[in-house]
Amino acid sequence: MGFSLVDKSRGIWSKKSYSSLLYYLPIVILGGLMSSHILGAFVCQLVFDISFFSSTKEVFDPENKDLIDAMKVMQFFNALGTFVLPAFAFLHLRGVAKPAQYLKWQSPISLGAMFSMLIMALAMIPVANFLGFLNEGLYLPEFLDFLRVIEEQTLRVTEQFLIMDTYLDLLLMILLIGVVAALGEELLFRGVLQNLLLEWWGSKHLAVWITALLFSVIHLQYHALLPRFVLGALIGYVYMNSGNLRSSIFLHFFYNSTLLIITFLVQHNGIDSSWEFIGVEHLLFVVLALFILGILLFKLPSSKTN
């Protein structure tokens, strides 16, 4: 019965207009988020005795270690439900016969391209830090002040979330934020949304920047709005220029993982804490990083020639 419904649903949106598809996509995402949240909440209730169905103080207590572990589990479920499953569900409902080909996923990434992604990820860090510094000066209207309150609360929990006592903790965080988050977000934003906007408008640049804007906004982090917007556009151009979703996934993975490694080393006194703010005080690092990013972006090996 279940497989029959899946079969019958294939391609039911194949003749829908692009504006309709853009309207339906958030509905699919919301459905995936709700389903994964419910499933993850049940798992956390059974394993950690933490309830995500309530709004009690315990749920928001950043000192509760069981809560932090439960949040990591919820992060895994939510990443799958918000990004991975909706991406494939949307392509299924559109009737895309070859999802890997549509996503530009099927081509292997060369070692040269992978090395370029690593260097670009490292260069993105000072640029992101500088943009984050500029972001702090952005005006937030009074009617949106509640976002600042929510974000302050979220940041307190995130600080605990990122505490890594052992190498195993680091590896688990790399798996969660480096692998799962990068894979899921690239599937949905670059693989599905950017391609959809490109089909609709026919403008590569417009598709890249609108996708980057939505990528930034959906994270609901006011303090990172500007850096995430610009870096989202950079990843979008990597996807467009390389013609390979694996390139954008690796870039996203290297960037997230490098930040985690820096955080881990700072926590264990392996490096000075100033490494977390590189690019804020020394503009030369930012200029050099932008130069490297520009060179590598336009010299990026394309999967079409591999």
Secondary structure, DSSP 8 states (H G I E B T S, - for coil): -HHHHHHHHTTTTTT--HHHHHHHHHHHHHHHHHHHHHHHHHHHHHHH---SSS--GGGG-TT-HHHHHHHHHHHHHHHIIIIIHHHHHHHHHHT-S-HHHHHT-SS---HHHHHHHHHHHHHHHHHHHHHHHHHTTS---GGGHHHHHHHHHHHHHHHHHT---SHHHHHHHIIIIIIIHHHHHIIIIIIIIIHHHHHHH--HHHHHHHHHHHHHHTTT-GGGHHHHHHHHHHHHHHHHHHT-HHHHHHHHHHHHHHHHHHHHHHHTTSS-GGGGGTTTS-HHHHHHHHHHHHHHHHT---GGG-
